[in-house]
Amino acid sequence: MQKKDIDWGNLSFAYIKTDKRFVSNYKNGAWDEGALVDDATVCISECAGVIQYSQTVFEGLKAYTTEDGHIVCFRPDLNAARIEESAKRLEIPVFPQERFLKAVDEVVAANEAFVPPYGSGATFYLRPVLFATGPVIGVKPAEEYQFRIFGTPVGPYFKGGAKPIVIKVSDFDRAAPNGTGHIKAGLNYAMSLHAIVTAHEEGYAENLYLDPKTRTKVEETGGANFLFVTKDNKVVTPKSNSILPSITRRSLVQVAKEYLGLEAEEREITLEEVKDMAECGLCGTAAVISPVGKIVDHGKEICFPSGMEKMGPITQKLYDTLTGIQMGRIEGPKGWVHRIK
Ligand SMILES: *Cc1c(COP(=O)(O)O)cnc(C)c1O
């Protein structure tokens, strides 16, 4: 197989149209068989539920080439399970998990020429999405939907290595206590855009959102979960039912316990106690871990001892171990690395 003529080392995190995508449509109460198609556009009613009332959920996962030349993806079963939870919360019919997994394999295999080679730092990012295509004008769930998975090759989230970032405590809220923060809904991102554009204008890389009810507890950023390391080397992650359950964060916690022999705990974390933490990172599929060097809370600076030059030592070990498992250099727990080719 001939790889596409792409400058793998200089890709950014942006969309490139690839050859094939999987599409299945839901009509009259059932999903059709679905197929790999060439058309990268979607043609729907102007009154589609996704356009009127943002009835849409999505996932994000990566396929990549391992050291020994296989193409794999990381824990796709958890994405299949999570999009089911997301769909249910927005009254979207569930796309069966085993069909989701099969579609992931098909899209990756059909676009093998776009899967970046090992060592390039680039990966093939997959975007499964479920959205309402049927017309609605009164507020109610639509009757027709589309499930689609497309992929795009993306560069490393951080070019030239992960430098610690500076983030701010936001005055905006991300997710209401009994709202949709725990599901991967497009609407959560639509309402975070003004907050992130504002933060960027002020020179911050990300927003730290607090729990809206008490504004005292750390929730997450717009698209990544927090992971802290305490001064006695314990990994702690915020517990809240309005945080999106990051697969990366859950995997890192397991790596901390089983590979690094560290204690790990998921619990409520107040903003007040963050100043006592030794290390801080943001976890998500795109970057695995982005180290945080400083958090600014209305002019008050919280500077982590790990500094602004490099990741903290535990964060670095977590990063190296998880990426080692993903790339096939370290044997992972059973079922973590799913081989496609
Ligand atoms: C997708 C997402 C994450 C990261 O989840 P992963 O499964 O690790 O990619 C974190 N927070 C939010 C709000 C997200 O949408």
The ligand as an SDF file (V2000), in Angstrom:
LIG
                    3D

 15 15  0  0  0  0  0  0  0  0999 V2000
  -13.4870   14.3520   24.9060 C   0  0  0  0  0  0  0  0  0  0  0  0
  -13.3760   15.1490   26.1460 C   0  0  0  0  0  0  0  0  0  0  0  0
  -12.3570   14.9240   27.0900 C   0  0  0  0  0  0  0  0  0  0  0  0
  -11.2430   13.9300   26.8730 C   0  0  0  0  0  0  0  0  0  0  0  0
  -11.6860   12.6170   26.7900 O   0  0  0  0  0  0  0  0  0  0  0  0
  -10.7890   11.4740   26.1490 P   0  0  0  0  0  0  0  0  0  0  0  0
  -11.6610   10.2950   26.1450 O   0  0  0  0  0  0  0  0  0  0  0  0
   -9.6100   11.2900   27.0270 O   0  0  0  0  0  0  0  0  0  0  0  0
  -10.3870   11.9620   24.7970 O   0  0  0  0  0  0  0  0  0  0  0  0
  -12.3680   15.6790   28.2540 C   0  0  0  0  0  0  0  0  0  0  0  0
  -13.3050   16.6250   28.4820 N   0  0  0  0  0  0  0  0  0  0  0  0
  -14.2820   16.8850   27.5840 C   0  0  0  0  0  0  0  0  0  0  0  0
  -15.2760   17.9380   27.9000 C   0  0  0  0  0  0  0  0  0  0  0  0
  -14.3530   16.1540   26.3970 C   0  0  0  0  0  0  0  0  0  0  0  0
  -15.3200   16.4210   25.5270 O   0  0  0  0  0  0  0  0  0  0  0  0
  1  2  1  0
  2  3  1  0
  2 14  2  0
  3  4  1  0
  3 10  2  0
  4  5  1  0
  5  6  1  0
  6  7  2  0
  6  8  1  0
  6  9  1  0
 10 11  1  0
 11 12  2  0
 12 13  1  0
 12 14  1  0
 14 15  1  0
M  END
$$$$
